[in-house]
Amino acid sequence: MAIPENARKYWRANLKYLAVLLLIWFAVSFGCGILFKDFLNRYSLGGFKLGFWFAQQGSIYVFVILIFVYVWLMNRLDKKHGYNEK
């Protein structure tokens, strides 16, 4: 059974969004919390070193923000491809 071209384009765009957003989350959680920790620890946020803050709190905040960005992107993609619920 052949998959319609519209569905194929929709799924490809969805996977692209997921890849970019997960890459951002990885860069923030692994990069800022581990790789760039020494550089970020020169600064503080709320009394805590910034590298520690990103490792403990920052990556969670970024993840929640990325969830809202994903919802917004998917709503736009749904409308573009005719899959919106309204």
TIMARDO-844854 format. One line per 10 residues: number of its first residue (from 0); their letters; for each residue z, x, y of N, C-alpha, C, O. Coordinates in nm, 4 decimals. Atoms other than C-alpha are relative to their C-alpha. Example, Ala and Ser with C-alpha at 12.3 -4.5 7.8 and 13.67 -1.06 7.14 Angstrom:
// TIMARDO-844854
0	AS	0.0000,0.0890,-0.1190,0.7800,1.2300,-0.4500,0.0000,0.0900,0.1200,0.0665,0.1936,0.1181 | -0.0060,-0.0820,-0.1190,0.7140,1.3670,-0.1060,0.0730,-0.0770,0.1090,0.0899,-0.0261,0.2198
// end
This chain:
// TIMARDO-844854
0	MAIPENARKY	0.0000,0.0842,-0.1177,0.0000,0.0000,0.0000,0.0000,0.0888,0.1240,0.0873,0.1742,0.1395 | 0.0151,-0.0822,-0.1196,-0.1102,0.1514,0.3296,0.0975,-0.0443,0.1090,0.1215,-0.1634,0.1288 | -0.0906,0.0270,-0.1118,0.1325,0.1777,0.6197,-0.0846,-0.0163,0.1256,-0.1704,0.0678,0.1524 | 0.0770,0.0191,-0.1238,-0.0073,0.0353,0.9476,0.0185,0.1180,0.0961,0.1249,0.1798,0.1010 | -0.0023,-0.1133,-0.0930,-0.0899,0.2957,1.2112,0.1099,-0.0160,0.1054,0.1729,0.0822,0.1448 | -0.1050,0.0250,-0.0995,0.1478,0.1319,1.4615,0.1371,0.0394,-0.0559,0.2169,0.1014,0.0143 | -0.1273,-0.0346,0.0629,0.4393,0.1708,1.2187,0.0128,0.1511,-0.0193,0.1215,0.2071,-0.0044 | -0.0005,-0.1457,0.0178,0.3431,0.5322,1.1489,0.0316,0.0706,0.1322,0.1110,0.1647,0.1347 | -0.0270,-0.0590,-0.1315,0.3407,0.6173,1.5208,0.1445,-0.0254,0.0430,0.2096,0.0616,0.1008 | -0.1383,0.0352,-0.0328,0.6720,0.4369,1.5676,0.0968,0.0927,-0.0733,0.1891,0.1469,-0.0125
10	WRANLKYLAV	-0.0896,-0.0829,0.0793,0.8377,0.6306,1.2861,-0.0078,0.1460,0.0427,0.0946,0.2142,0.0469 | 0.0162,-0.1378,-0.0450,0.6944,0.9635,1.4053,0.0761,0.0237,0.1308,0.1428,0.1258,0.1473 | -0.0723,-0.0132,-0.1268,0.8317,0.9043,1.7556,0.1511,-0.0060,-0.0228,0.2267,0.0673,0.0410 | -0.1423,0.0107,0.0327,1.1688,0.8009,1.6096,0.0527,0.1324,-0.0554,0.1599,0.1777,-0.0153 | -0.0418,-0.1283,0.0563,1.1906,1.1227,1.4082,0.0029,0.1100,0.1057,0.0890,0.1979,0.1022 | 0.0016,-0.0983,-0.1084,1.0978,1.3260,1.7159,0.1238,-0.0163,0.0880,0.1876,0.0824,0.1248 | -0.1213,0.0247,-0.0779,1.3770,1.1602,1.9153,0.1237,0.0522,-0.0727,0.2083,0.1187,-0.0129 | -0.1147,-0.0451,0.0782,1.6252,1.2272,1.6353,0.0101,0.1520,-0.0028,0.1187,0.2075,0.0135 | -0.0005,-0.1458,0.0070,1.5241,1.5915,1.6053,0.0457,0.0620,0.1319,0.1266,0.1549,0.1324 | -0.0366,-0.0553,-0.1309,1.5553,1.6582,1.9787,0.1471,-0.0255,0.0298,0.2176,0.0646,0.0753
20	LLLIWFAVSF	-0.1391,0.0329,-0.0303,1.8884,1.4781,2.0136,0.0968,0.0771,-0.0901,0.2017,0.1217,-0.0435 | -0.0859,-0.0776,0.0887,2.0376,1.6489,1.7080,-0.0008,0.1481,0.0368,0.1008,0.2161,0.0225 | 0.0068,-0.1381,-0.0460,1.9166,1.9850,1.8378,0.0892,0.0207,0.1227,0.1572,0.1226,0.1341 | -0.0879,-0.0086,-0.1174,2.0928,1.9175,2.1688,0.1457,0.0009,-0.0438,0.2256,0.0809,0.0049 | -0.1386,0.0063,0.0461,2.4115,1.8219,1.9861,0.0402,0.1301,-0.0701,0.1510,0.1799,-0.0504 | -0.0287,-0.1270,0.0674,2.3908,2.1332,1.7676,0.0204,0.1109,0.1023,0.1136,0.1904,0.0904 | -0.0108,-0.1052,-0.1014,2.3348,2.3547,2.0719,0.1325,-0.0098,0.0745,0.1943,0.0923,0.1046 | -0.1259,0.0168,-0.0726,2.6370,2.2072,2.2487,0.1191,0.0308,-0.0907,0.2093,0.1052,-0.0521 | -0.1176,-0.0173,0.0861,2.8737,2.1985,1.9523,0.0090,0.1417,-0.0568,0.1156,0.2030,-0.0515 | -0.0024,-0.1338,0.0593,2.7768,2.5262,1.7828,-0.0147,0.1078,0.1067,0.0582,0.2071,0.1074
30	GCGILFKDFL	0.0259,-0.1013,-0.1023,2.6403,2.7140,2.0822,0.1151,0.0171,0.0962,0.1664,0.1276,0.1138 | -0.1066,-0.0102,-0.1005,2.9035,2.6305,2.3421,0.1364,0.0221,-0.0632,0.2212,0.0893,-0.0046 | -0.1302,-0.0133,0.0628,3.1927,2.6108,2.0979,0.0201,0.1302,-0.0742,0.1338,0.1735,-0.0933 | -0.0142,-0.1206,0.0822,3.1173,2.9259,1.8988,-0.0764,0.1189,0.0599,-0.0169,0.2227,0.0890 | 0.0823,-0.1140,-0.0419,2.8280,3.1436,2.0186,0.0287,0.0462,0.1426,0.0406,0.1662,0.1677 | -0.0200,-0.0351,-0.1412,2.8879,3.1300,2.3961,0.1451,-0.0149,0.0426,0.1748,-0.0237,0.1617 | -0.1423,0.0230,-0.0269,3.2656,3.0892,2.3685,0.0575,0.1049,0.0950,0.1293,0.0710,0.1890 | -0.0568,-0.1065,-0.0829,3.3490,3.4251,2.5224,-0.0460,-0.0119,0.1454,0.0332,0.0079,0.2375 | 0.0494,0.0177,-0.1371,3.1266,3.3635,2.8253,0.0635,-0.1217,0.0650,0.1047,-0.1154,0.1809 | -0.0550,0.1239,-0.0565,3.2538,3.0071,2.8739,0.1502,0.0089,0.0233,0.2033,-0.0617,0.1090
40	NRYSLGGFKL	-0.1447,-0.0116,-0.0165,3.6179,3.1129,2.8391,0.0395,0.0650,0.1322,0.1580,0.0698,0.1653 | -0.0292,-0.0519,-0.1336,3.5906,3.2793,3.1797,0.0381,-0.1135,0.0948,0.1016,-0.0901,0.1976 | -0.0244,0.1174,-0.0837,3.6151,2.9283,3.3245,0.0968,-0.0937,-0.0723,0.1131,-0.0866,-0.1942 | -0.0922,0.0945,0.0627,3.8673,2.6531,3.2663,-0.0311,-0.1417,0.0467,-0.0890,-0.1634,0.1532 | 0.0174,0.1419,-0.0301,3.8589,2.2748,3.2607,0.1266,-0.0712,-0.0438,0.1592,-0.0740,-0.1625 | -0.1242,0.0687,0.0319,4.1805,2.0776,3.2804,0.1071,0.0917,-0.0538,0.1921,0.0484,-0.1316 | -0.0996,-0.0948,0.0457,4.3849,2.3904,3.2207,-0.0341,0.0691,-0.1309,0.0415,0.1545,-0.1771 | 0.0413,-0.0607,0.1269,4.1980,2.4849,2.9032,-0.1241,0.0850,0.0217,-0.2068,0.0550,0.1078 | 0.1203,-0.0819,-0.0074,3.9414,2.7567,2.8549,-0.1203,-0.0851,-0.0397,-0.1121,-0.1663,-0.1318 | 0.1162,0.0864,0.0188,3.5932,2.6045,2.8666,-0.0591,0.0098,-0.1404,-0.1056,-0.0907,-0.1942
50	GFWFAQQGSI	0.0496,-0.0138,0.1368,3.4853,2.7469,2.5289,0.0835,-0.0808,-0.0978,0.0297,-0.1461,-0.1872 | -0.0896,0.0797,0.0844,3.7906,2.5910,2.3637,-0.0236,-0.1483,0.0238,-0.0262,-0.2272,-0.0707 | 0.0210,0.1408,-0.0325,3.7287,2.2633,2.5474,-0.1263,-0.0535,-0.0661,-0.1254,-0.1633,-0.1217 | 0.1235,0.0446,0.0650,3.3696,2.2421,2.4220,0.0173,-0.0110,-0.1508,-0.0354,-0.1035,-0.2126 | -0.0200,0.0044,0.1449,3.4795,2.3191,2.0673,0.0838,-0.1210,-0.0396,0.0603,-0.1795,-0.1454 | -0.0911,0.1073,0.0372,3.7517,2.0521,2.0728,-0.0423,-0.1365,0.0529,-0.0302,-0.2360,-0.0186 | 0.0273,0.1296,-0.0629,3.6330,1.7788,2.3117,-0.1447,-0.0167,0.0446,-0.2034,-0.1236,0.0280 | 0.1318,0.0096,-0.0622,3.2997,1.8571,2.4743,-0.1092,-0.0454,-0.0937,-0.1932,-0.1269,-0.0556 | 0.1056,0.0389,0.0936,3.0841,1.8236,2.1648,0.0123,-0.1472,-0.0386,-0.0884,-0.2128,-0.0653 | -0.0182,0.1425,0.0302,3.2369,1.4818,2.0927,-0.0525,-0.0850,0.1152,-0.1203,-0.1852,0.0922
60	YVFVILIFVY	0.0507,0.0738,-0.1160,3.1642,1.3617,2.4473,-0.1523,0.0024,0.0042,-0.2162,-0.0996,0.0301 | 0.1463,-0.0112,0.0004,2.8086,1.4912,2.4255,-0.0589,-0.0878,-0.1099,-0.1620,-0.1515,-0.0888 | 0.0482,0.0837,0.1094,2.7651,1.3153,2.0898,-0.0001,-0.1479,0.0401,-0.0965,-0.2190,0.0119 | -0.0067,0.1405,-0.0433,2.8766,0.9809,2.2375,-0.1076,-0.0283,0.1045,-0.1719,-0.1332,0.1003 | 0.1065,0.0173,-0.1002,2.6427,1.0267,2.5345,-0.1363,-0.0046,-0.0677,-0.2217,-0.0851,-0.0303 | 0.1282,-0.0015,0.0712,2.3573,1.1096,2.2962,-0.0233,-0.1294,-0.0777,-0.1383,-0.1695,-0.0958 | 0.0156,0.1305,0.0656,2.4228,0.7843,2.1074,-0.0584,-0.1004,0.0985,-0.1512,-0.1739,0.0648 | 0.0530,0.0920,-0.1006,2.3656,0.5885,2.4287,-0.1426,0.0354,0.0400,-0.2243,-0.0538,0.0629 | 0.1374,-0.0431,-0.0304,2.0552,0.7950,2.5077,-0.0938,-0.0439,-0.1119,-0.2046,-0.0903,-0.0850 | 0.0827,0.0418,0.1136,1.9219,0.7235,2.1571,-0.0252,-0.1504,0.0027,-0.1372,-0.1946,-0.0232
70	VWLMNRLDKK	0.0182,0.1455,-0.0095,1.9799,0.3492,2.2000,-0.1011,-0.0333,0.1091,-0.1892,-0.1169,0.0889 | 0.0928,0.0254,-0.1098,1.7983,0.3551,2.5332,-0.1438,0.0386,-0.0389,-0.2382,-0.0360,-0.0130 | 0.1332,-0.0440,0.0428,1.5068,0.5550,2.3893,-0.0596,-0.0937,-0.1052,-0.1786,-0.1250,-0.1006 | 0.0502,0.0885,0.1060,1.4793,0.3285,2.0844,-0.0361,-0.1375,0.0542,-0.1316,-0.1990,0.0068 | 0.0372,0.1279,-0.0612,1.4803,0.0138,2.2980,-0.1361,0.0106,0.0686,-0.2180,-0.0809,0.0596 | 0.1314,-0.0216,-0.0621,1.1893,0.1573,2.4967,-0.1091,0.0102,-0.1057,-0.2173,-0.0461,-0.0895 | 0.0981,-0.0169,0.1068,1.0107,0.2563,2.1757,-0.0286,-0.1327,-0.0697,-0.1432,-0.1617,-0.1039 | 0.0191,0.1321,0.0610,1.0670,-0.0890,2.0240,-0.0934,-0.0865,0.0842,-0.1838,-0.1511,0.0311 | 0.0858,0.0795,-0.0886,0.9099,-0.2560,2.3278,-0.1432,0.0523,-0.0015,-0.2384,-0.0257,-0.0021 | 0.1332,-0.0608,-0.0015,0.6190,-0.0120,2.3274,-0.0808,-0.0380,-0.1237,-0.2015,-0.0606,-0.1145
80	HGYNEK	0.0695,0.0270,0.1248,0.5345,-0.0841,1.9636,0.0124,-0.1444,-0.0478,-0.0333,-0.1780,-0.1570 | -0.0079,0.1422,0.0340,0.6162,-0.4552,1.9629,0.1069,-0.0360,-0.1010,0.0942,-0.1372,-0.1698 | -0.1087,0.0281,0.0935,0.9368,-0.4392,1.7576,0.1262,-0.0489,0.0692,0.2314,-0.0594,0.0061 | -0.1203,0.0417,-0.0701,1.1738,-0.5603,2.0280,0.0435,-0.1391,-0.0460,-0.0387,-0.2194,-0.0901 | -0.0569,0.1233,0.0515,1.4031,-0.8498,1.9412,-0.0132,-0.1157,0.0974,0.0016,-0.2310,0.0570 | 0.0066,0.1094,-0.1007,1.3565,-1.0485,2.2635,-0.1403,-0.0502,0.0158,-0.1648,-0.1410,0.0952
// end
